[in-house]
Amino acid sequence: MNDGQGRLTPGFHIADKQRTPYAMTAADLNSDRRPDIVLGYTEGPHSVFSNDGSGTRFVEITFGDKAGAAYGFAIGDIDAGRKPDIAREIRRAERTVLEREMTRLQCEPSR
């Protein structure tokens, strides 16, 4: 973690060690101006870790099914709903598809 002085300090774990993360991105998904972390695993479901504002505590919200590994994410307002959507690239069987989650995360902005 950046200590604010340009130095990196030891980080912290947010995910359990039972699943293997494969893809990660960070974006403000609940409009509280704090970055949330999206993790994709070799097997779903995948996770959003909503930042509680402390920078060290996150609330996990799972999404997706167990059908495929997440190889990457894109965050943006895909459906013009004025809220960020999560698009994930997954692998199923013999092909790779881009799945638009259009997931509205059920997390309130931190205060």
N, C-alpha and C positions, 0 to 999 in steps of 0.2 A: 504494500500500500504506500502511496505517496504521503509523506509526512507534512507536506505543505512547504517544505524547504528544499525540494528537489531531490530528497533522498528517499530510497525505497526501504520500507520496514517489512518485517514478516507479515504475511496475510493471515487469513482465518478461513476455516471451512464452513461452507453453507450447505453443502450437499452431503448425503450419507455415503458411506463407502461401499454400500451394497450394490450400487448401480454404477456403470461406467459412462461418464459423460463423453460425448463425441463432438458436440457443437455448442457454441456459446455466443451470446451477444448481449449488449446492454442498451437499454432505452428507457425513457420515461413513459411507462404504459398507463399510468393512472393520473397523469396531469398534476403531479405534486412537485414537479421540478427536481425530482431525485431519481437517479438512474435505478432501474430494476434490472434484474439479471434473468435471462432466459437460457436454460440448459436443455439440450437434447441428448438423449441417451442412446446407447446401442440397441436398446429395446425400450419402447414407451411404457407408460405415459411419460410425457416430458414435463418440465417444471418451469414456472415463473417464480422467482424469489422477489417479492415486493419489499422494497426498502422501507423500513419503518421510520427513517429519518436519522437514526443514530449512525448509520454507515457501517454498523457491525451486526445488526439484527435484521433478519428478513423473514417474511411470512411466505411459506411455500404454497403455491396453487398449482395443481396438476392439470394437464390438458392433453388431448389426443388419445389415441388408442395404443394397443400393444403391437400393432401390425408392422411397424417398420422403424428402423433407425433414422434419426434426424441427422442429415448431413450438412445442413445449413439453415439459417433463418434470414428473413428480411422483415423489417418492421416499417410500417407506413400506413397511411390512411388509404387502404386499397379499395374500400367500398364507398368512399366519400361520405362516411358517417361522422366525420370530425373527431374520430378517436383512432388511436393506433390499432392496427390489426397485425397479426403474426402470420406470415407465410412461411411454411417450412418445407424444405426439400427432403423427401423421404425415399427410402428404397423399399420396394415391395416386389417380391418375386424376382422377375428378370428385367424390371424396368425402374427407372427413377422418375418420379412425378413431383410436380410442385403442387402442394396442397394449400389452399387458402383457408386458414382456420376461421377467420372472421370472429375470433373469440373475444367476447366482452368480458374482461377479467372482473371478477366479483371482489374487488378490493377497493377500499375507500382511500382517498388521498390521506397521507399522514398529516397530522396537525403540528 
